[in-house]
Amino acid sequence: MLLDCTLRDGGFVNDWEFGYSSIRSIVSRLDSAGVEIIEVGFIDVKRMYDKNHSIFPDTQSIDKTLSGICINQAKIFAMIDFGTCPEKNIALRNQSIIDGIRIIFKKCDIDPAIDFCSKLKDKGYKVSANPVSLTSYSDKEILCLLDKINDLMPFALSIVDTYGLMLNEDILHFIDLVDRNLDSGILLGYHSHNNQQMAYANCCTILDRRNRHKIIVDASLFGMGKGAGNANIELIASYANKVHGGEYKIEQLLDCIYTDIMRIHMKNPWGYNLQNYMSAINDVHPNYIKFLLEKNTLSIQGIDHIVERIPQERKLVFSQEFIENLYTEYQANSINDISVYTELKTILLDSNILLIFPGSSIKSHEADIKEYIRKNNPKIIAINFIPLDIATDFVFVGNKRRYDRLLDSYHLKEVPPRIIATSNILESQVPITFKLNYESLLIQKQRTQDSSSILCINFLKKLGVKKIVIAGMDGFSHNDEDSFAEPFMDMYISSDTIDHNNAEMMKYMISMREHMLFNFITPSIFEEGGCQR
């Protein structure tokens, strides 16, 4: 049997806003295609009813949205994340259009979740128990869980690979274990995620295996789902037709994708990506990898080293505070930099200081920058890069990735700049002249605390500098081509993080105005009266 979870799992992509007509069209086409089970969304008491969304506060709301649809053969299911919906919001089965409810629950909630399943079963629903992240269970814990599931006798139990961690041998192991020990009257389901591009292959493996139980395979239209997405129902249905004598109408699925899904994918794409792959191979929550990648300060090896420090019991439970502390501990490499400050004071303190950031405005305003340099003869400090058209005295680097990229441009300079680096950076082929204690320049409890921009300005403040002239500090743009003057400097950063980082940097610059004067040669969102890009 195929279960389509587009309107439920796919909703993580677009906040479940498919539109009223599309919700009804998707359900109708899936039924016409011969899909046996259609999961129409979440039931969550915190969400108000909106006919354009496939997330509902109660079963009556689902009835409103699907009223009048002619469903020929499919069973209609909804899902509840245990703890988000009280029993009173679920009408009796004979008073609702839905046939069944799937309950997802964490390992710590097994007993109360099974009790909740029992109550829904008593109301007449086909109930599926879906323990999330089955890869976090030991075999002994799975057997203990199966004893409780067998006592419950639900419609189905699903093996849920929440973070796409399973390879072929893993899925065979879990299927064998569950298939042997689950009561034969209970259907066996599998819900995959595509972090390692294994969702389709694993589904085919399950279909090909000679199972004691009837199998329910979860999939979604075009693989729509959170992060890396799910198995593609159009591919699974086609495979079932070709190999297992299925009779699914693939053209109905493709028409549905073309009509209702591609417009969403164009705005909010999902699918395999570096973040989800790295979370799978490291067996950790994707948000840990997202946090470390978006720091844009670490090599992949550095990220691996940090992830290795996460205890097993915390790997699949994300904590922002925990990963921030782990990151700071890893980066910290305390040194005594008193003599460095003493030497740099004699060089910089009585000079005009020009900071050149790698924003694209240094190209469009190159003449203004050079004119300022000609008239004022400043000490020039570039941040994280070496400008090819402007002679710089120093380059400040607080970012290991940026430091590694200095090599080519460093050797192109007849007189290369001196490198000022923070202590988290280990010297390689580009010589570091001055090294500063990394921890002493951080601003705690701020996502951008270790931005090289902040580290450099904090360094100059600590040095005693009262006035800075700035060029190229444009602010991040949603178009990478607008952000950087030099090619290939674009960063791994999501749209919401761009906005958040710009906002935090603005707060920082405002807070620093009481300590030093900033003059901007080029346009910047961070100057007084600056506009968001």
C-alpha positions as CSV (number, residue, x, y, z in Angstrom):
1,M,0.0,0.0,0.0
2,L,1.1,3.6,-0.7
3,L,0.5,6.4,1.8
4,D,0.8,9.9,0.5
5,C,2.0,12.5,3.1
6,T,2.3,15.6,0.8
7,L,-0.3,17.6,2.7
8,R,1.2,16.7,6.0
9,D,5.0,16.3,5.7
10,G,5.1,18.6,2.7
11,G,3.5,21.3,4.8
12,F,6.8,21.9,6.6
13,V,7.9,23.6,3.3
14,N,5.1,26.1,3.0
15,D,3.6,26.3,6.5
16,W,0.8,24.0,5.2
17,E,-0.6,26.8,3.0
18,F,-1.5,24.8,-0.1
19,G,-4.7,26.7,-0.9
20,Y,-8.2,25.3,-0.5
21,S,-8.7,24.3,-4.1
22,S,-5.2,22.6,-4.3
23,I,-5.9,20.6,-1.1
24,R,-9.0,19.3,-2.6
25,S,-7.4,18.7,-6.0
26,I,-4.5,16.8,-4.5
27,V,-6.8,14.5,-2.5
28,S,-9.0,13.9,-5.5
29,R,-6.1,13.1,-7.9
30,L,-4.3,10.9,-5.4
31,D,-7.5,8.9,-5.0
32,S,-7.9,8.7,-8.8
33,A,-4.3,7.5,-9.1
34,G,-5.1,4.6,-6.8
35,V,-3.1,5.7,-3.8
36,E,-4.6,3.7,-0.9
37,I,-4.0,6.1,2.0
38,I,-4.0,9.9,1.9
39,E,-2.7,11.8,4.9
40,V,-4.4,15.2,4.7
41,G,-2.5,17.1,7.3
42,F,-1.8,17.6,11.0
43,I,-4.3,18.1,13.8
44,D,-2.9,20.7,16.1
45,V,-5.0,22.5,18.7
46,K,-2.7,25.6,18.5
47,R,-3.6,26.3,14.9
48,M,-6.8,28.1,14.0
49,Y,-8.9,26.7,11.1
50,D,-8.0,28.2,7.8
51,K,-9.4,26.5,4.7
52,N,-6.2,27.3,2.8
53,H,-4.0,25.3,5.2
54,S,-3.7,21.6,5.7
55,I,-3.2,21.9,9.5
56,F,-6.4,21.7,11.5
57,P,-7.4,22.3,15.2
58,D,-9.8,19.4,15.2
59,T,-11.5,16.7,13.0
60,Q,-14.5,18.9,12.3
61,S,-12.2,21.3,10.4
62,I,-11.0,18.5,8.2
63,D,-14.6,17.7,7.4
64,K,-15.2,21.3,6.3
65,T,-12.2,21.4,3.9
66,L,-13.0,18.0,2.3
67,S,-16.8,18.3,2.3
68,G,-18.3,17.2,-1.0
69,I,-15.2,15.5,-2.4
70,C,-16.0,12.1,-4.0
71,I,-13.4,9.6,-2.7
72,N,-13.7,6.3,-4.5
73,Q,-11.2,4.0,-2.7
74,A,-8.6,5.9,-0.6
75,K,-8.6,5.9,3.2
76,I,-8.3,9.4,4.6
77,F,-5.8,9.8,7.5
78,A,-4.6,12.7,9.6
79,M,-1.5,12.9,11.9
80,I,-1.1,14.1,15.5
81,D,2.2,14.9,17.1
82,F,1.6,13.5,20.5
83,G,0.9,16.3,23.0
84,T,-0.4,18.8,20.5
85,C,-4.0,17.8,20.4
86,P,-6.4,16.7,23.2
87,E,-8.7,13.8,22.8
88,K,-11.8,16.1,23.0
89,N,-10.8,17.6,19.6
90,I,-11.3,14.2,17.9
91,A,-14.9,13.4,17.1
92,L,-16.1,9.8,16.9
93,R,-15.1,8.0,13.7
94,N,-18.7,7.8,12.6
95,Q,-19.0,11.6,12.8
96,S,-15.9,12.4,10.7
97,I,-14.8,12.1,7.1
98,I,-11.4,10.7,8.2
99,D,-10.8,6.9,8.6
100,G,-7.6,6.9,10.6
101,I,-5.1,8.9,12.6
102,R,-1.3,8.4,12.9
103,I,0.4,9.4,16.1
104,I,4.0,10.3,16.2
105,F,5.8,10.2,19.5
106,K,9.2,10.5,21.1
107,K,10.9,7.7,23.0
108,C,10.3,9.5,26.3
109,D,6.5,9.5,25.6
110,I,5.9,5.9,24.7
111,D,3.5,5.0,27.5
112,P,1.2,8.1,27.4
113,A,1.3,8.1,23.6
114,I,0.1,4.4,23.4
115,D,-2.6,5.2,25.9
116,F,-3.7,8.1,23.7
117,C,-3.6,5.7,20.7
118,S,-5.9,3.4,22.6
119,K,-8.4,6.1,23.2
120,L,-8.6,7.1,19.5
121,K,-8.9,3.4,18.6
122,D,-11.9,3.2,21.0
123,K,-13.4,6.1,19.1
124,G,-13.4,3.9,16.0
125,Y,-10.3,5.1,14.1
126,K,-7.7,3.1,12.4
127,V,-4.7,4.1,14.5
128,S,-1.1,4.0,13.4
129,A,1.7,4.3,15.9
130,N,4.7,6.2,14.5
131,P,7.7,6.3,16.9
132,V,10.1,8.9,15.6
133,S,13.8,8.3,15.1
134,L,13.7,4.6,15.4
135,T,17.5,4.7,14.7
136,S,17.9,6.0,18.3
137,Y,16.4,2.8,19.8
138,S,18.5,-0.2,20.7
139,D,17.2,-3.6,19.6
140,K,16.1,-4.3,23.1
141,E,14.2,-1.0,23.3
142,I,12.5,-1.9,20.0
143,L,11.4,-5.3,21.3
144,C,10.0,-3.7,24.4
145,L,8.1,-1.2,22.3
146,L,6.7,-4.0,20.1
147,D,5.4,-5.8,23.2
148,K,3.3,-2.7,24.0
149,I,2.2,-2.2,20.3
150,N,1.1,-5.8,20.2
151,D,-1.0,-5.3,23.3
152,L,-2.5,-2.2,21.6
153,M,-3.2,-3.9,18.3
154,P,-3.3,-0.8,16.2
155,F,-4.0,-0.7,12.4
156,A,-0.3,-0.1,11.7
157,L,3.2,0.6,13.1
158,S,5.6,2.6,11.1
159,I,9.4,2.5,11.1
160,V,10.2,6.3,11.0
161,D,13.7,7.3,9.7
162,T,13.3,10.9,10.8
163,Y,16.7,12.2,9.7
164,G,17.3,9.9,6.8
165,L,20.1,8.0,8.6
166,M,19.3,4.5,7.3
167,L,21.4,2.7,4.7
168,N,20.2,-0.5,3.0
169,E,21.6,-2.8,5.7
170,D,20.0,-0.6,8.4
171,I,16.5,-0.8,6.9
172,L,16.9,-4.6,6.4
173,H,17.9,-4.9,10.0
174,F,14.9,-2.9,11.3
175,I,12.4,-4.5,9.0
176,D,13.6,-8.0,9.9
177,L,13.5,-7.2,13.6
178,V,10.0,-5.7,13.5
179,D,8.6,-8.1,10.9
180,R,9.5,-11.1,13.1
181,N,8.1,-9.7,16.4
182,L,5.1,-7.5,15.4
183,D,1.7,-9.2,15.6
184,S,0.8,-10.4,12.1
185,G,-2.5,-8.5,12.3
186,I,-0.8,-5.2,12.4
187,L,0.4,-3.5,9.1
188,L,4.0,-2.5,8.9
189,G,4.8,1.0,7.6
190,Y,8.0,2.8,6.6
191,H,8.5,6.6,6.5
192,S,11.8,7.8,4.9
193,H,13.7,11.0,4.5
194,N,16.1,11.7,1.7
195,N,19.2,13.1,3.5
196,Q,21.5,10.5,1.9
197,Q,19.5,10.0,-1.3
198,M,18.4,6.6,0.0
199,A,14.7,7.1,0.4
200,Y,13.8,5.6,-3.0
201,A,16.3,2.8,-2.7
202,N,15.1,1.9,0.8
203,C,11.5,1.9,-0.3
204,C,12.3,-0.5,-3.1
205,T,14.2,-2.7,-0.8
206,I,11.2,-3.0,1.5
207,L,8.9,-3.7,-1.4
208,D,11.2,-6.4,-2.8
209,R,11.6,-8.2,0.5
210,R,9.3,-11.1,1.4
211,N,7.6,-9.7,4.4
212,R,5.2,-11.4,6.8
213,H,3.2,-8.2,7.1
214,K,1.4,-6.1,4.6
215,I,3.6,-3.1,3.9
216,I,2.6,0.6,3.9
217,V,5.2,2.8,2.2
218,D,5.1,6.6,2.8
219,A,5.9,9.0,0.0
220,S,5.0,12.4,-1.2
221,L,4.5,14.2,-4.5
222,F,7.8,15.2,-6.0
223,G,9.3,14.2,-2.6
224,M,7.9,17.3,-1.0
225,G,8.9,17.5,2.7
226,K,11.0,19.1,5.3
227,G,14.7,19.5,4.5
228,A,15.8,16.8,2.2
229,G,12.2,15.7,1.6
230,N,10.7,12.3,1.3
231,A,10.5,9.4,-1.1
232,N,8.9,10.5,-4.4
233,I,5.5,8.8,-4.7
234,E,5.5,9.0,-8.5
235,L,8.8,7.0,-8.5
236,I,7.6,4.4,-5.9
237,A,4.3,4.0,-7.8
238,S,6.1,3.5,-11.1
239,Y,8.4,1.0,-9.5
240,A,5.4,-0.9,-8.0
241,N,3.7,-1.0,-11.4
242,K,6.8,-2.3,-13.2
243,V,8.1,-4.8,-10.7
244,H,5.2,-5.7,-8.4
245,G,2.1,-5.6,-10.7
246,G,0.8,-2.3,-9.3
247,E,-1.9,-0.4,-11.2
248,Y,-1.2,3.1,-10.1
249,K,-2.1,5.8,-12.6
250,I,1.1,7.7,-12.9
251,E,-0.3,10.5,-15.1
252,Q,-2.6,11.5,-12.3
253,L,0.4,11.9,-10.0
254,L,2.4,13.9,-12.6
255,D,-0.6,16.2,-13.4
256,C,-0.9,16.9,-9.6
257,I,2.8,17.7,-9.4
258,Y,2.6,20.0,-12.5
259,T,-0.5,21.7,-11.3
260,D,-0.2,22.0,-7.6
261,I,3.4,21.2,-6.4
262,M,5.9,22.8,-8.9
263,R,4.8,26.3,-8.1
264,I,5.6,25.7,-4.4
265,H,9.0,24.1,-5.3
266,M,10.0,27.1,-7.4
267,K,9.5,29.4,-4.3
268,N,10.7,27.1,-1.6
269,P,12.8,24.2,-3.0
270,W,13.5,21.1,-0.9
271,G,15.7,18.1,-1.5
272,Y,19.1,16.7,-1.0
273,N,21.7,19.2,0.2
274,L,25.0,19.4,2.1
275,Q,23.4,20.2,5.5
276,N,21.0,17.2,5.4
277,Y,23.7,14.9,4.1
278,M,26.1,15.9,6.9
279,S,23.5,15.5,9.5
280,A,22.8,12.0,8.3
281,I,26.4,10.8,8.1
282,N,27.1,12.3,11.6
283,D,23.9,10.9,13.1
284,V,22.9,14.3,14.5
285,H,20.0,16.7,14.3
286,P,20.1,18.8,11.1
287,N,20.0,22.1,13.0
288,Y,23.4,21.3,14.6
289,I,24.9,21.2,11.1
290,K,22.9,24.2,9.9
291,F,24.3,26.2,12.8
292,L,27.9,25.3,12.2
293,L,27.7,25.7,8.4
294,E,26.1,29.1,8.7
295,K,28.9,30.3,11.0
296,N,31.0,30.2,7.8
297,T,34.1,30.1,9.9
298,L,34.9,26.4,9.9
299,S,36.3,23.8,7.6
300,I,34.3,20.6,7.1
301,Q,36.9,18.9,9.2
302,G,36.3,21.5,12.0
303,I,32.6,20.8,11.9
304,D,33.3,17.1,12.2
305,H,35.5,17.7,15.2
306,I,32.7,19.7,16.9
307,V,30.0,17.2,16.1
308,E,32.2,14.4,17.5
309,R,32.0,16.1,20.9
310,I,28.1,15.9,21.0
311,P,27.2,13.1,23.5
312,Q,25.1,10.3,22.0
313,E,22.0,11.2,24.1
314,R,22.0,14.8,22.7
315,K,22.7,14.1,19.1
316,L,19.1,14.0,17.9
317,V,17.7,16.6,20.4
318,F,18.7,20.1,19.2
319,S,19.8,22.7,21.7
320,Q,20.9,26.1,20.4
321,E,22.7,27.0,23.7
322,F,24.5,23.7,23.8
323,I,25.9,24.0,20.2
324,E,26.8,27.6,20.8
325,N,28.8,26.7,23.9
326,L,30.5,23.7,22.1
327,Y,31.4,26.0,19.1
328,T,32.9,28.6,21.4
329,E,34.9,26.0,23.3
330,Y,36.3,24.6,20.1
331,Q,37.3,28.0,18.7
332,A,38.8,29.1,21.9
333,N,42.6,29.0,21.8
334,S,43.7,31.4,24.5
335,I,47.0,33.2,24.2
336,N,48.7,36.1,25.9
337,D,48.5,39.0,23.3
338,I,49.7,41.9,25.5
339,S,52.8,42.4,23.5
340,V,50.9,42.3,20.3
341,Y,48.6,45.2,21.4
342,T,51.6,47.1,22.6
343,E,53.3,46.9,19.2
344,L,50.1,47.6,17.2
345,K,49.3,50.7,19.4
346,T,52.5,52.3,18.2
347,I,51.6,51.6,14.6
348,L,47.9,52.4,14.5
349,L,46.8,54.5,17.5
350,D,47.9,57.9,16.1
351,S,46.9,57.2,12.5
352,N,43.8,57.5,10.4
353,I,42.2,54.0,10.2
354,L,40.4,52.9,7.0
355,L,38.7,49.5,7.2
356,I,37.9,48.0,3.9
357,F,35.2,45.3,3.9
358,P,34.6,43.0,0.9
359,G,31.2,44.5,0.0
360,S,30.4,45.1,-3.7
361,S,30.4,48.9,-3.1
362,I,34.2,49.0,-3.1
363,K,34.0,48.3,-6.8
364,S,31.3,50.9,-7.6
365,H,32.9,53.5,-5.4
366,E,36.5,52.7,-6.0
367,A,37.4,56.3,-7.1
368,D,36.0,57.7,-3.8
369,I,38.0,55.2,-1.8
370,K,41.3,56.0,-3.6
371,E,40.6,59.7,-3.4
372,Y,40.2,59.4,0.4
373,I,43.4,57.4,0.6
374,R,45.3,60.0,-1.5
375,K,44.2,62.9,0.8
376,N,44.4,61.2,4.2
377,N,47.2,58.6,3.9
378,P,45.4,56.2,6.4
379,K,46.5,52.9,7.7
380,I,44.4,50.4,5.7
381,I,43.0,47.2,7.2
382,A,41.1,44.9,5.0
383,I,38.7,42.4,6.5
384,N,38.9,38.7,5.5
385,F,40.3,39.4,2.0
386,I,43.1,41.1,0.1
387,P,41.9,43.8,-2.3
388,L,43.8,43.5,-5.6
389,D,43.4,47.1,-6.7
390,I,44.1,48.8,-3.3
391,A,47.4,48.5,-1.4
392,T,46.6,47.5,2.2
393,D,48.8,47.6,5.3
394,F,47.0,44.8,7.1
395,V,44.4,42.1,6.7
396,F,42.4,41.2,9.7
397,V,41.1,37.6,9.7
398,G,38.9,35.9,12.3
399,N,37.6,33.2,10.0
400,K,39.5,30.0,9.1
401,R,37.7,29.6,5.8
402,R,38.6,33.2,4.7
403,Y,42.2,32.8,5.9
404,D,42.6,29.7,3.7
405,R,41.4,31.7,0.7
406,L,44.0,34.4,1.1
407,L,46.8,32.3,-0.4
408,D,46.4,33.2,-4.1
409,S,45.9,36.9,-3.7
410,Y,48.7,37.1,-1.0
411,H,51.3,35.9,-3.4
412,L,50.1,38.3,-6.2
413,K,51.1,41.3,-4.1
414,E,54.6,42.7,-4.6
415,V,54.4,43.9,-1.0
416,P,51.9,41.6,0.8
417,P,50.0,43.0,3.8
418,R,50.7,41.9,7.3
419,I,48.1,39.4,8.7
420,I,46.3,40.1,12.0
421,A,44.5,36.9,12.9
422,T,42.6,35.6,15.9
423,S,43.9,32.7,17.9
424,N,41.4,30.2,16.6
425,I,43.2,30.2,13.3
426,L,46.2,28.0,12.9
427,E,48.9,29.4,10.6
428,S,49.5,27.6,7.3
429,Q,51.0,28.9,4.1
430,V,50.1,32.6,4.7
431,P,52.3,34.0,7.5
432,I,50.5,35.5,10.5
433,T,52.3,38.6,11.8
434,F,50.0,39.4,14.8
435,K,47.8,37.0,16.7
436,L,45.0,38.2,19.0
437,N,43.2,36.3,21.7
438,Y,40.0,35.1,20.1
439,E,37.8,34.8,23.2
440,S,38.6,38.4,24.4
441,L,37.0,39.8,21.2
442,L,33.7,37.9,21.3
443,I,30.3,39.4,22.2
444,Q,28.4,36.7,24.0
445,K,24.8,35.7,23.4
446,Q,24.8,37.0,19.9
447,R,24.6,34.9,16.7
448,T,27.1,37.2,15.0
449,Q,29.4,37.3,18.0
450,D,32.4,36.0,16.0
451,S,31.8,37.8,12.8
452,S,35.2,39.1,11.6
453,S,33.6,42.6,11.4
454,I,32.8,42.5,15.0
455,L,36.1,40.9,16.1
456,C,38.0,43.6,14.2
457,I,36.0,46.6,15.6
458,N,36.3,45.1,19.1
459,F,40.1,44.8,18.6
460,L,40.3,48.5,17.5
461,K,38.2,49.5,20.5
462,K,40.4,47.6,22.8
463,L,43.4,49.2,21.2
464,G,42.0,52.6,22.0
465,V,41.0,53.8,18.5
466,K,38.2,56.4,18.6
467,K,37.5,57.0,14.9
468,I,37.2,54.6,12.0
469,V,36.5,55.3,8.3
470,I,34.7,52.4,6.6
471,A,34.3,51.2,3.0
472,G,32.5,48.2,1.7
473,M,30.5,47.4,4.8
474,D,27.4,47.1,2.7
475,G,25.4,44.5,4.7
476,F,24.4,41.1,3.4
477,S,22.1,40.9,0.4
478,H,19.7,38.1,-0.6
479,N,21.5,38.2,-3.9
480,D,25.0,36.8,-3.4
481,E,26.2,38.7,-6.5
482,D,25.3,42.0,-4.7
483,S,27.1,41.1,-1.5
484,F,30.7,40.8,-2.4
485,A,33.3,42.6,-4.5
486,E,35.4,39.6,-5.1
487,P,34.1,36.5,-6.9
488,F,33.6,33.3,-4.9
489,M,33.2,35.0,-1.5
490,D,29.5,34.1,-1.3
491,M,28.6,32.2,1.9
492,Y,26.5,29.3,3.0
493,I,23.7,31.2,4.6
494,S,19.9,31.0,4.5
495,S,17.5,33.9,3.8
496,D,16.2,34.2,7.3
497,T,19.8,34.1,8.7
498,I,20.8,37.0,6.3
499,D,18.0,39.2,7.8
500,H,18.8,38.2,11.3
501,N,22.5,38.8,10.9
502,N,21.9,42.2,9.4
503,A,19.6,43.1,12.3
504,E,22.1,42.0,14.9
505,M,25.0,43.8,13.2
506,M,22.9,46.9,13.1
507,K,22.3,46.7,16.9
508,Y,26.0,46.2,17.4
509,M,27.0,49.2,15.3
510,I,24.5,51.4,17.1
511,S,25.8,50.2,20.5
512,M,29.4,51.0,19.4
513,R,28.6,54.6,18.4
514,E,29.1,55.7,22.0
515,H,32.6,54.4,21.9
516,M,33.9,55.4,18.5
517,L,33.0,57.5,15.5
518,F,32.2,55.8,12.2
519,N,32.5,57.5,8.9
520,F,31.3,55.7,5.8
521,I,32.8,56.3,2.4
522,T,30.5,53.8,0.6
523,P,26.7,53.2,1.1
524,S,25.9,50.9,4.0
525,I,22.8,49.8,5.8
526,F,24.7,50.3,9.0
527,E,25.3,54.0,8.8
528,E,22.8,56.3,10.4
529,G,19.9,56.5,8.1
530,G,21.0,53.5,6.1
531,C,18.4,51.5,4.2
532,Q,17.8,47.8,4.3
533,R,19.0,46.1,1.1
